[in-house]
């Protein structure tokens, strides 16, 4: 069958060349052949002849080039595939065209169950054959093969095989490029965070085609728009001490970039994709310094650079809650300028997630992932006023206690759920989470509040896949991902209110978020997070208890209790100073290794002696009650599941509870009312967390 098909395309080629004569495809300019499937052809576009990526590439390249579209919808790279490219008229035309440059983008359709399961072993050889065929048509041709454009999770075959086969093919393409000495163009990375451009989860729209054209243009010409640094590199920035100092960015291909920092100067030459970086040795805390980055025709100078510790402060509205609205905030603002070693970088939102309708500019910026912007500022009354109160108090305390510069990066979105902070690849490859990506605005995975609020914000949206900060992956893609190459000391996290409708899902989401961020940064970031406060919302006690357990399940995490500072009616309690200081205590104890008390009392074992329940606590030498009031907050659960009120007293690090006579007790609850004034603290004044604990005849470790 292969031989017969081979004769067929050769015969067709001979006839085609004979009819068109020897001068076929000869024209002035550099000939560019765009070889591919429906994405290259422009399937789904109103006017492929004008809007396809090859057509838009022609406009970018100008008259010195002649770009031809040789895309064939549904084509496979595999020769034994259901629609092999080598059998198409487009392939015949490519060879006759004798291109000077060939851009090959094939492999998407090979993820079909008719193709990959049976013929995967032929993919590399078949791709090599295609490359060699194009080279025979013009031995001087410059060939680029492409990493595949995305297939998004809404594709009907995504979970049944396409997802896994797609990534197998992606992994082979760089190997094929290296073996065949071709160039490599990554068409995946520029579009992977733009699902809004793929109405059918497979074919990019006109804007997506424009991004493809721009990507190919840059690779062909080496024109990447000149010298650029990431947005986080601004005056007043703080670099992480005791880690290699990485300065990186983009410039035109082949440019020599010179970076001067402190007394050292290092040069780097950009790669073919315009990327460059230089690495300076790790430094101790200090400053101010200056960074100067130059090319032959550009220069960027960054002033007042400090070296110290950088903390990423993220979450939803209680992290976003500004200093100027917090209890005692006005006093802190007045003295903010005294903290000369504290620098603040707030990523401001284009539009708030309040119940307002976003305008057309905000909608467009949301889709293009330009929704966040900001710059580093020294701590002063102006910069501190609208900065996160929790983060500010945390940073102020660390600066004071450690005596080194501290940089705080605030990225917080009111109402945002945990899943909006996780990267797409991680969610796509997690079978518990992948279904959250599709149709999220109507999905029970999302809290009703998030769906309703997004509907208000997006009331004027006309795009079928309009993006929003509550969408799964969005905040990671728009705000966190650009920071993952920027070393930080750790993470301060205050979020969870928008996930209380499904505590079991949240437990998995939070574990996933922490592990994925650590993977992205490349080291085990400490995570210090805030337990939700108390409020009259029924799901919150179970959620607080789950948060307590998570710190024992995830290494290098610790939780600050906040229920004692809650408001029965307001999800935004104003006493943020205490929370910031509690987080600082955790960081000082577990990151800075100071021998201080940072945790509230935690139950370890419990046993029943007659009608008395004895609970032993760690992180306590002498248990106390807040304001020396009678002990409240404990309940005993009998074998019928009934909640029993009990009295109790304190004895060193033990709580002694008296059970009603004759009752068989199976569990102990503490602070499990939605809004509670439970008052157990240790000698350092730190509160015990909400907890539930099973009781057995023998001692039982808490869980």
C-alpha positions as CSV (number, residue, x, y, z in Angstrom):
1,X,0.0,0.0,0.0
2,X,2.8,2.4,0.8
3,X,4.5,1.7,-2.6
4,X,1.3,2.3,-4.5
5,X,0.6,5.5,-2.7
6,X,4.2,6.6,-3.3
7,X,3.8,6.1,-7.0
8,X,0.6,8.0,-6.9
9,X,2.1,11.2,-5.4
10,X,5.2,11.0,-7.7
11,X,3.0,10.6,-10.8
12,X,0.8,13.5,-9.7
13,X,3.9,15.6,-9.1
14,X,5.3,14.9,-12.6
15,X,2.0,15.8,-14.3
16,X,1.8,19.0,-12.2
17,X,5.3,20.1,-13.0
18,X,4.8,19.3,-16.7
19,X,1.6,21.4,-17.0
20,X,3.1,24.3,-15.1
21,X,6.5,24.4,-16.9
22,X,9.9,24.9,-15.5
23,X,9.3,28.4,-14.3
24,X,6.6,27.4,-11.9
25,X,6.8,29.2,-8.5
26,X,9.8,31.3,-9.6
27,X,9.4,34.8,-8.4
28,X,11.3,37.6,-6.8
29,X,11.9,37.4,-3.0
30,X,12.5,34.7,-0.5
31,X,9.9,31.9,-0.8
32,X,8.3,30.8,2.5
33,X,6.2,27.6,2.5
34,X,3.8,27.2,5.5
35,X,3.2,23.4,5.6
36,X,0.5,22.1,7.9
37,X,-3.0,21.1,8.7
38,X,-6.2,23.1,9.4
39,X,-4.5,25.5,11.8
40,X,-2.1,26.5,9.0
41,X,-4.9,26.6,6.4
42,X,-7.1,28.8,8.6
43,X,-10.0,26.6,9.3
44,X,-12.9,28.4,11.0
45,X,-11.7,31.9,9.9
46,X,-14.1,34.0,7.9
47,X,-11.5,34.8,5.3
48,X,-8.5,32.4,5.4
49,X,-6.9,34.0,2.4
50,X,-6.6,37.2,4.5
51,X,-6.7,36.1,8.1
52,X,-4.8,32.8,8.2
53,X,-1.4,32.9,9.9
54,X,0.5,32.6,6.5
55,X,-1.5,35.5,5.2
56,X,-0.7,37.6,8.2
57,X,2.9,36.5,8.1
58,X,3.2,37.8,4.5
59,X,2.1,41.3,5.8
60,X,4.7,41.2,8.6
61,X,7.6,40.0,6.3
62,X,6.8,42.5,3.5
63,X,7.6,42.4,-0.2
64,X,11.0,40.8,0.2
65,X,9.3,37.5,1.0
66,X,6.6,35.5,-0.8
67,X,4.6,33.4,1.7
68,X,2.4,30.6,0.4
69,X,-0.1,28.6,2.5
70,X,0.1,24.8,2.0
71,X,-2.2,23.8,4.9
72,X,-4.5,20.9,4.4
73,X,-7.4,20.4,6.9
74,X,-7.3,17.1,8.7
75,X,-3.9,16.1,7.5
76,X,-1.8,13.7,9.6
77,X,2.0,13.5,9.6
78,X,1.9,9.8,9.8
79,X,2.0,8.1,6.4
80,X,-0.4,5.4,7.6
81,X,-2.7,8.0,9.2
82,X,-6.3,8.5,8.2
83,X,-5.4,11.5,6.1
84,X,-1.7,11.6,5.4
85,X,-0.2,14.9,4.3
86,X,2.1,13.3,1.8
87,X,-0.9,12.2,-0.3
88,X,-2.3,15.7,-0.7
89,X,-2.1,18.2,-3.5
90,X,-0.6,20.7,-1.1
91,X,2.4,18.4,-0.6
92,X,2.9,18.2,-4.4
93,X,2.7,22.0,-4.5
94,X,5.2,22.4,-1.7
95,X,7.8,20.4,-3.6
96,X,7.2,22.2,-6.8
97,X,7.4,25.5,-5.0
98,X,11.0,24.7,-3.9
99,X,10.8,27.0,-0.8
100,X,13.7,28.9,0.6
101,X,12.1,28.6,4.1
102,X,9.7,25.9,5.2
103,X,7.6,26.1,8.3
104,X,6.1,22.7,9.2
105,X,3.4,22.3,11.7
106,X,2.0,18.8,11.7
107,X,1.0,16.3,14.4
108,X,-2.3,17.6,15.8
109,X,-4.4,15.2,13.8
110,X,-2.1,12.3,14.7
111,X,-3.7,12.3,18.2
112,X,-6.7,10.7,16.6
113,X,-7.5,7.2,18.0
114,X,-7.3,6.0,14.4
115,X,-3.6,7.0,14.2
116,X,-1.5,7.2,17.3
117,X,-2.3,3.9,19.0
118,X,-1.4,1.9,15.9
119,X,1.3,3.9,14.2
120,X,3.2,6.0,16.8
121,X,6.3,4.0,16.2
122,X,6.5,5.5,12.7
123,X,6.2,9.2,13.7
124,X,9.9,10.1,13.9
125,X,10.7,8.2,10.7
126,X,7.8,9.7,8.8
127,X,8.7,13.2,9.9
128,X,12.3,12.7,8.8
129,X,11.0,11.5,5.4
130,X,8.9,14.6,5.0
131,X,11.8,16.9,6.0
132,X,14.1,15.1,3.5
133,X,11.6,15.4,0.8
134,X,11.4,19.1,1.2
135,X,15.2,19.3,1.2
136,X,15.4,17.4,-2.0
137,X,13.2,20.0,-3.7
138,X,15.7,22.7,-2.6
139,X,18.9,21.6,-0.9
140,X,19.4,25.1,0.4
141,X,16.0,25.3,2.1
142,X,15.9,26.4,5.8
143,X,13.4,24.2,7.6
144,X,11.7,25.0,10.9
145,X,9.4,22.4,12.5
146,X,7.0,23.5,15.2
147,X,5.9,22.5,18.6
148,X,2.1,22.0,18.3
149,X,-0.5,24.6,18.9
150,X,-2.6,23.8,22.0
151,X,-5.5,21.4,22.2
152,X,-7.6,22.5,25.1
153,X,-9.5,20.4,27.6
154,X,-12.9,21.1,26.1
155,X,-11.9,19.0,23.1
156,X,-14.3,15.9,23.0
157,X,-11.5,13.4,23.0
158,X,-9.2,15.2,25.4
159,X,-9.5,12.8,28.4
160,X,-10.0,9.6,26.3
161,X,-6.5,9.8,24.8
162,X,-5.8,13.0,23.0
163,X,-4.3,14.7,26.0
164,X,-1.7,12.0,26.6
165,X,-0.9,11.4,22.9
166,X,-0.6,15.1,22.3
167,X,2.1,15.5,24.9
168,X,3.9,12.4,23.6
169,X,4.1,14.0,20.2
170,X,5.2,17.3,21.7
171,X,8.0,15.5,23.4
172,X,9.2,14.0,20.1
173,X,9.3,17.2,18.1
174,X,12.5,18.7,19.6
175,X,14.2,15.4,19.2
176,X,13.2,15.3,15.6
177,X,14.4,18.8,15.0
178,X,17.8,18.0,16.6
179,X,18.3,14.8,14.6
180,X,17.4,16.4,11.3
181,X,19.2,19.7,12.0
182,X,16.1,21.8,11.5
183,X,15.1,25.0,13.4
184,X,12.5,24.7,16.1
185,X,9.6,27.1,16.6
186,X,7.4,26.9,19.7
187,X,3.8,27.6,18.7
188,X,2.5,26.1,21.9
189,X,3.8,28.5,24.5
190,X,2.4,31.8,23.0
191,X,-1.1,30.4,22.9
192,X,-1.3,27.9,25.8
193,X,-2.6,30.6,28.1
194,X,-5.2,31.9,25.6
195,X,-8.1,29.5,25.5
196,X,-10.3,32.4,24.6
197,X,-8.8,32.3,21.1
198,X,-9.9,28.7,20.5
199,X,-13.7,28.6,20.1
200,X,-13.6,24.8,19.3
201,X,-10.6,24.1,21.6
202,X,-8.5,23.3,18.5
203,X,-8.4,26.1,15.9
204,X,-7.2,29.6,16.7
205,X,-9.3,32.6,15.6
206,X,-7.9,35.6,13.8
207,X,-6.1,37.0,16.8
208,X,-4.6,33.6,17.5
209,X,-3.5,33.4,13.9
210,X,-1.9,36.8,14.4
211,X,0.1,35.5,17.4
212,X,1.2,32.5,15.3
213,X,2.3,34.9,12.5
214,X,4.2,37.1,14.9
215,X,5.9,34.1,16.5
216,X,7.1,32.7,13.1
217,X,8.1,36.2,12.0
218,X,10.3,36.7,15.0
219,X,11.9,33.3,14.5
220,X,12.6,34.0,10.8
221,X,13.9,37.5,11.2
222,X,15.3,37.5,14.7
223,X,13.3,40.7,15.4
224,X,11.9,40.4,18.9
225,X,11.3,44.1,19.4
226,X,14.6,45.0,21.1
227,X,15.7,44.9,24.7
228,X,13.0,44.1,27.3
229,X,13.0,43.2,30.9
230,X,10.3,41.5,32.9
231,X,7.8,43.8,34.6
232,X,9.1,42.9,38.0
233,X,12.4,44.6,37.2
234,X,11.8,48.3,38.2
235,X,13.4,50.9,40.3
236,X,13.2,50.1,44.1
237,X,13.1,46.4,43.5
238,X,14.4,43.8,46.0
239,X,16.4,40.8,45.0
240,X,16.5,37.6,47.0
241,X,19.6,37.3,49.1
242,X,21.7,34.1,49.4
243,X,20.5,33.0,46.0
244,X,22.1,33.5,42.6
245,X,21.0,36.8,41.2
246,X,19.3,36.1,37.8
247,X,18.8,39.0,35.4
248,X,16.9,38.0,32.3
249,X,14.8,39.2,29.4
250,X,14.4,39.4,25.7
251,X,16.2,41.2,22.9
252,X,16.7,40.7,19.2
253,X,18.3,37.3,18.2
254,X,22.1,37.5,18.3
255,X,22.3,40.7,20.3
256,X,25.0,40.9,22.9
257,X,23.5,42.0,26.2
258,X,25.8,43.5,28.9
259,X,24.6,43.6,32.5
260,X,26.4,45.6,35.2
261,X,25.6,44.9,38.8
262,X,27.6,46.1,41.8
263,X,31.2,45.9,40.6
264,X,30.7,43.1,38.1
265,X,29.8,43.1,34.4
266,X,28.6,40.0,32.6
267,X,27.7,39.6,28.9
268,X,25.2,37.3,27.3
269,X,24.3,36.6,23.7
270,X,20.6,36.1,23.0
271,X,19.5,32.8,21.6
272,X,17.6,32.3,18.4
273,X,14.3,33.0,20.3
274,X,15.6,36.3,21.7
275,X,16.1,35.0,25.2
276,X,19.0,36.0,27.4
277,X,20.0,35.8,31.0
278,X,23.0,36.4,33.2
279,X,23.7,35.0,36.6
280,X,25.6,36.8,39.4
281,X,26.8,35.1,42.5
282,X,24.5,35.0,45.5
283,X,24.9,38.1,47.7
284,X,24.3,39.0,51.3
285,X,21.7,41.6,52.2
286,X,22.6,45.1,51.3
287,X,22.1,48.1,49.0
288,X,21.1,50.3,47.4
289,X,22.7,49.1,44.1
290,X,22.1,49.8,40.4
291,X,21.5,47.4,37.5
292,X,22.4,48.6,34.1
293,X,21.4,46.5,31.0
294,X,22.7,47.5,27.6
295,X,22.7,46.4,24.0
296,X,24.4,48.1,21.1
297,X,21.4,50.4,20.7
298,X,19.5,50.3,24.0
299,X,20.0,50.8,27.7
300,X,17.9,50.3,30.8
301,X,19.0,51.4,34.2
302,X,17.3,50.2,37.4
303,X,18.0,52.2,40.5
304,X,17.8,51.8,44.3
305,X,18.0,48.0,44.2
306,X,18.2,46.2,47.5
307,X,19.2,42.7,48.4
308,X,17.2,41.0,51.1
309,X,14.2,38.7,51.4
310,X,11.3,38.7,49.0
311,X,7.9,37.4,50.0
312,X,5.0,36.7,47.6
313,X,1.7,37.7,49.3
314,X,-1.2,36.2,47.5
315,X,-4.9,35.3,47.9
316,X,-8.3,36.8,47.8
317,X,-10.0,39.8,49.4
318,X,-8.7,39.4,53.0
319,X,-5.2,39.5,51.5
320,X,-6.2,42.4,49.2
321,X,-7.8,44.3,52.2
322,X,-5.8,47.5,52.3
323,X,-3.9,49.1,55.2
324,X,-6.0,52.3,55.1
325,X,-9.2,50.3,55.9
326,X,-7.7,48.2,58.7
327,X,-8.1,48.8,62.4
328,X,-5.3,51.1,63.4
329,X,-4.2,51.5,59.8
330,X,-4.0,55.3,59.9
331,X,-1.3,55.2,62.6
332,X,0.7,52.6,60.6
333,X,0.4,54.8,57.5
334,X,1.8,57.8,59.2
335,X,4.9,55.8,60.2
336,X,5.3,53.8,57.0
337,X,8.1,56.0,55.7
338,X,10.3,55.0,58.7
339,X,10.6,51.5,57.2
340,X,13.3,52.4,54.7
341,X,14.2,48.7,54.2
342,X,10.7,47.7,53.3
343,X,9.8,47.9,49.6
344,X,6.4,47.1,48.2
345,X,5.3,45.8,44.8
346,X,1.6,45.7,44.3
347,X,0.1,44.2,41.2
348,X,-3.0,46.4,40.6
349,X,-6.0,45.1,38.8
350,X,-7.4,46.7,35.7
351,X,-10.9,46.4,37.2
352,X,-12.2,45.3,40.6
353,X,-14.3,42.2,41.2
354,X,-16.9,44.3,43.0
355,X,-20.5,44.0,41.6
356,X,-19.8,46.3,38.7
357,X,-19.9,45.8,34.9
358,X,-16.5,45.8,33.3
359,X,-15.9,48.2,30.4
360,X,-14.6,47.1,27.0
361,X,-11.0,48.0,27.9
362,X,-11.1,45.8,31.0
363,X,-12.6,43.0,29.0
364,X,-9.9,43.2,26.4
365,X,-7.1,43.4,29.0
366,X,-8.5,40.4,30.8
367,X,-8.4,38.3,27.6
368,X,-4.9,39.5,26.7
369,X,-3.6,38.8,30.2
370,X,-2.6,42.4,30.7
371,X,-5.0,42.8,33.7
372,X,-2.3,43.3,36.3
373,X,0.3,46.1,36.5
374,X,2.5,47.7,39.0
375,X,6.0,48.8,40.1
376,X,8.2,48.6,43.1
377,X,7.9,51.4,45.6
378,X,9.6,52.3,48.8
379,X,7.4,52.1,51.9
380,X,5.8,55.5,52.6
381,X,2.4,56.8,53.4
382,X,1.3,56.7,49.8
383,X,2.5,53.3,48.8
384,X,1.5,51.6,52.1
385,X,-2.0,53.0,52.3
386,X,-3.5,50.8,49.6
387,X,-1.2,47.9,50.1
388,X,-2.4,44.6,51.7
389,X,-2.7,45.2,55.4
390,X,-1.9,41.6,56.3
391,X,1.2,41.7,54.1
392,X,2.3,45.1,55.3
393,X,2.2,44.1,59.0
394,X,4.0,40.9,58.2
395,X,6.7,42.7,56.3
396,X,7.1,45.4,58.8
397,X,7.7,42.9,61.6
398,X,10.1,40.8,59.6
399,X,12.1,43.9,58.6
400,X,12.3,45.0,62.2
401,X,13.3,41.6,63.6
402,X,15.7,40.4,60.9
403,X,17.3,43.8,60.1
404,X,17.5,43.1,56.4
405,X,15.6,44.6,53.4
406,X,12.3,43.0,52.8
407,X,10.4,43.1,49.5
408,X,6.7,42.2,49.4
409,X,4.9,41.3,46.2
410,X,1.1,41.6,46.6
411,X,-1.0,39.8,44.0
412,X,-4.5,39.4,45.4
413,X,-8.0,39.2,43.8
414,X,-11.1,39.6,45.8
415,X,-13.4,36.5,45.6
416,X,-10.9,34.5,43.6
417,X,-11.0,30.7,44.1
418,X,-8.0,28.4,44.7
419,X,-8.3,27.0,41.2
420,X,-7.7,30.4,39.6
421,X,-4.1,30.3,41.0
422,X,-3.1,26.9,39.6
423,X,-1.4,26.4,36.2
424,X,-3.2,24.8,33.3
425,X,-0.8,21.9,32.7
426,X,-1.2,20.8,36.3
427,X,-5.0,21.0,36.1
428,X,-5.2,19.3,32.7
429,X,-3.2,16.3,34.0
430,X,-5.1,15.9,37.3
431,X,-8.2,13.8,36.7
432,X,-9.9,15.4,39.7
433,X,-9.4,18.9,38.4
434,X,-9.4,18.7,34.6
435,X,-13.2,19.0,34.4
436,X,-13.1,22.3,36.2
437,X,-11.6,23.9,33.1
438,X,-14.7,23.5,30.9
439,X,-17.7,25.8,31.0
440,X,-16.6,27.1,34.4
441,X,-19.3,29.9,34.6
442,X,-22.0,27.2,34.7
443,X,-20.1,24.6,36.7
444,X,-21.0,23.3,40.1
445,X,-17.3,23.0,40.8
446,X,-17.4,26.8,41.2
447,X,-19.0,28.5,44.1
448,X,-22.3,30.2,43.2
449,X,-20.9,33.5,44.4
450,X,-18.1,33.3,41.9
451,X,-20.4,32.5,39.0
452,X,-22.9,35.2,40.0
453,X,-20.2,37.9,40.4
454,X,-18.4,37.0,37.2
455,X,-21.8,37.2,35.4
456,X,-22.1,40.8,36.6
457,X,-18.6,41.8,35.7
458,X,-18.9,40.2,32.2
459,X,-22.4,41.5,31.4
460,X,-21.1,43.5,28.4
461,X,-18.9,40.7,27.1
462,X,-19.4,39.6,23.5
463,X,-16.6,37.1,23.3
464,X,-17.9,33.5,23.8
465,X,-14.9,32.6,25.9
466,X,-14.4,36.0,27.7
467,X,-11.9,35.6,30.5
468,X,-12.2,36.5,34.2
469,X,-10.0,36.5,37.3
470,X,-12.2,33.7,38.8
471,X,-11.6,31.4,35.9
472,X,-9.5,28.3,36.6
473,X,-5.8,29.1,35.9
474,X,-6.4,32.8,35.2
475,X,-4.5,34.4,38.0
476,X,-1.7,32.0,37.6
477,X,-1.3,32.8,33.9
478,X,-1.8,36.5,34.2
479,X,0.0,37.3,37.4
480,X,2.0,34.4,39.0
481,X,3.6,32.7,36.0
482,X,5.7,35.9,35.1
483,X,7.1,35.8,38.6
484,X,8.2,32.1,38.7
485,X,11.7,32.9,37.4
486,X,12.1,35.6,40.1
487,X,13.5,34.0,43.3
488,X,11.5,34.6,46.5
489,X,11.9,33.6,50.1
490,X,8.5,32.2,50.5
491,X,4.7,32.6,50.2
492,X,2.2,34.3,52.5
493,X,-1.3,33.1,51.6
494,X,-4.8,34.2,52.7
495,X,-7.5,32.5,50.6
496,X,-10.3,30.0,50.9
497,X,-13.5,31.9,51.3
498,X,-14.5,31.1,47.7
499,X,-14.0,27.4,48.2
500,X,-16.0,26.7,51.4
501,X,-18.8,25.1,49.4
502,X,-16.7,22.0,48.8
503,X,-14.1,21.3,51.5
504,X,-13.0,18.0,50.1
505,X,-12.2,19.5,46.7
506,X,-10.4,22.4,48.5
507,X,-8.1,20.0,50.3
508,X,-7.0,18.6,47.0
509,X,-6.8,22.0,45.3
510,X,-4.6,23.5,48.1
511,X,-2.2,20.6,48.1
512,X,-2.0,20.9,44.3
513,X,-1.4,24.6,44.4
514,X,1.5,24.3,46.9
515,X,3.2,21.4,45.1
516,X,2.8,23.1,41.7
517,X,4.2,26.4,42.8
518,X,7.2,24.7,44.4
519,X,7.8,22.8,41.1
520,X,7.6,26.1,39.2
521,X,10.1,27.9,41.4
522,X,12.3,24.9,41.7
523,X,12.6,24.7,45.4
524,X,10.4,24.0,48.5
525,X,8.9,27.4,49.1
526,X,7.6,27.8,52.7
527,X,3.9,28.5,52.7
528,X,2.4,30.4,55.7
529,X,-1.3,30.7,55.4
530,X,-4.2,32.1,57.3
531,X,-7.1,30.0,58.6
532,X,-10.5,31.5,57.8
533,X,-12.0,33.6,60.5
534,X,-15.3,32.9,62.2
535,X,-18.6,34.2,60.6
536,X,-22.2,33.0,60.6
537,X,-21.7,30.7,57.6
538,X,-22.4,27.0,58.3
539,X,-19.6,25.4,56.1
540,X,-16.8,27.4,57.7
541,X,-16.1,25.3,60.8
542,X,-15.4,22.2,58.8
543,X,-13.3,24.3,56.4
544,X,-11.2,25.7,59.3
545,X,-10.6,22.2,60.6
546,X,-9.5,21.0,57.2
547,X,-7.1,23.9,57.0
548,X,-5.7,22.9,60.3
549,X,-5.1,19.4,59.1
550,X,-3.4,20.5,55.9
551,X,-0.5,22.0,57.7
552,X,0.3,18.6,59.0
553,X,-0.1,17.0,55.6
554,X,2.0,19.5,53.5
555,X,5.7,19.8,54.5
556,X,7.0,23.3,55.3
557,X,3.7,24.9,55.8
558,X,2.2,26.5,58.9
559,X,-1.2,28.2,59.6
560,X,-2.1,31.3,61.5
561,X,-5.4,31.1,63.4
562,X,-7.8,34.0,62.9
563,X,-11.2,32.9,64.0
564,X,-10.8,34.9,67.3
565,X,-10.6,38.1,65.2
566,X,-13.7,37.4,63.1
567,X,-16.9,39.3,62.6
568,X,-20.2,37.5,62.7
569,X,-21.6,39.4,59.7
570,X,-18.6,40.6,57.8
571,X,-16.3,38.4,55.7
572,X,-13.6,41.1,56.0
573,X,-12.7,41.6,59.7
574,X,-10.6,44.7,60.1
575,X,-8.0,43.5,62.7
576,X,-5.3,42.6,60.2
577,X,-2.3,43.6,62.4
578,X,-2.7,40.6,64.6
579,X,-2.9,38.3,61.6
580,X,0.2,39.8,60.0
581,X,2.1,39.5,63.2
582,X,1.1,35.9,63.7
583,X,2.3,35.1,60.1
584,X,5.6,36.8,60.9
585,X,6.0,34.7,64.0
586,X,5.6,31.6,61.9
587,X,8.2,32.8,59.4
588,X,10.6,33.7,62.2
589,X,10.2,30.3,63.9
590,X,10.3,28.1,60.8
591,X,12.2,30.0,58.1
592,X,14.5,32.2,60.2
593,X,14.9,29.5,62.8
594,X,14.4,31.7,65.9
595,X,13.5,29.9,69.1
596,X,10.3,31.7,69.7
597,X,6.7,30.6,70.3
598,X,4.8,30.9,67.0
599,X,2.0,28.4,67.2
600,X,-1.2,28.2,69.2
601,X,-2.1,25.2,71.3
602,X,-2.6,22.0,69.3
603,X,-4.3,18.9,70.6
604,X,-2.1,15.8,70.6
605,X,-3.8,13.0,72.6
606,X,-7.0,12.6,74.5
607,X,-8.3,9.9,76.9
608,X,-11.3,9.3,79.0
609,X,-11.0,8.6,82.8
610,X,-14.4,8.0,84.2
611,X,-16.5,11.0,83.3
612,X,-13.5,13.2,82.7
613,X,-11.9,13.8,79.3
614,X,-8.3,14.7,79.4
615,X,-6.8,16.5,76.3
616,X,-3.1,17.2,76.1
617,X,-1.8,20.1,74.0
618,X,1.6,20.8,72.3
619,X,2.9,24.3,71.9
620,X,1.8,25.1,75.4
621,X,3.4,25.1,78.9
622,X,0.5,26.8,80.6
623,X,-2.9,27.0,78.9
624,X,-4.9,30.1,79.5
625,X,-8.1,31.7,78.4
626,X,-8.4,35.0,76.7
627,X,-8.9,37.8,79.2
628,X,-9.0,35.2,82.0
629,X,-12.6,34.4,81.3
630,X,-14.2,31.0,81.9
631,X,-13.2,28.4,79.3
632,X,-15.7,28.1,76.4
633,X,-15.9,26.5,73.0
634,X,-15.7,22.8,73.8
635,X,-18.4,20.3,72.9
636,X,-18.5,16.5,73.5
637,X,-20.1,14.2,71.0
638,X,-21.8,11.1,72.3
639,X,-22.2,7.8,70.5
640,X,-25.6,9.0,69.1
641,X,-24.0,12.0,67.5
642,X,-25.5,14.4,70.0
643,X,-23.6,17.6,71.0
644,X,-23.2,17.9,74.7
645,X,-22.3,21.1,76.5
646,X,-19.5,20.5,79.0
647,X,-17.5,22.4,81.6
648,X,-13.8,22.4,81.8
649,X,-10.7,23.5,83.6
650,X,-7.0,24.0,82.7
651,X,-4.1,22.2,84.2
652,X,-0.7,23.1,82.7
653,X,-0.8,21.9,79.1
654,X,-4.1,19.9,79.6
655,X,-7.8,20.6,79.3
656,X,-10.0,18.6,81.6
657,X,-13.6,18.3,80.5
658,X,-16.4,16.8,82.5
659,X,-18.8,14.7,80.6
660,X,-22.4,14.2,81.7
661,X,-22.7,11.1,83.9
662,X,-23.3,7.9,81.9
663,X,-22.7,9.3,78.5
664,X,-20.4,7.4,76.1
665,X,-18.2,10.1,74.4
666,X,-16.8,9.4,70.9
667,X,-15.5,12.9,69.8
668,X,-14.4,16.3,71.0
669,X,-15.2,19.5,69.1
670,X,-13.6,22.9,69.7
671,X,-14.6,26.2,68.2
672,X,-16.8,24.5,65.6
673,X,-19.6,27.0,65.7
674,X,-19.6,29.2,62.5
675,X,-19.0,32.3,64.6
676,X,-17.4,31.4,67.9
677,X,-15.9,33.1,70.9
678,X,-13.9,30.1,71.9
679,X,-11.1,31.4,74.1
680,X,-8.3,28.8,74.7
681,X,-4.8,30.3,74.3
682,X,-1.2,29.5,75.4
683,X,1.1,31.5,77.5
684,X,2.2,33.5,74.4
685,X,-1.4,34.6,73.9
686,X,-1.8,32.6,70.7
687,X,-5.2,30.9,70.1
688,X,-5.9,27.3,69.6
689,X,-7.4,26.4,66.2
690,X,-10.9,25.0,65.5
691,X,-10.5,21.2,65.8
692,X,-12.4,18.0,65.8
693,X,-10.9,14.9,67.5
694,X,-12.1,11.3,67.8
695,X,-11.9,9.7,71.3
696,X,-11.2,6.0,71.8
697,X,-10.7,4.0,74.9
698,X,-6.9,4.3,74.3
699,X,-5.0,7.5,73.6
700,X,-5.8,8.8,70.1
701,X,-3.5,11.0,68.0
702,X,-5.4,14.0,66.7
703,X,-6.1,14.1,63.0
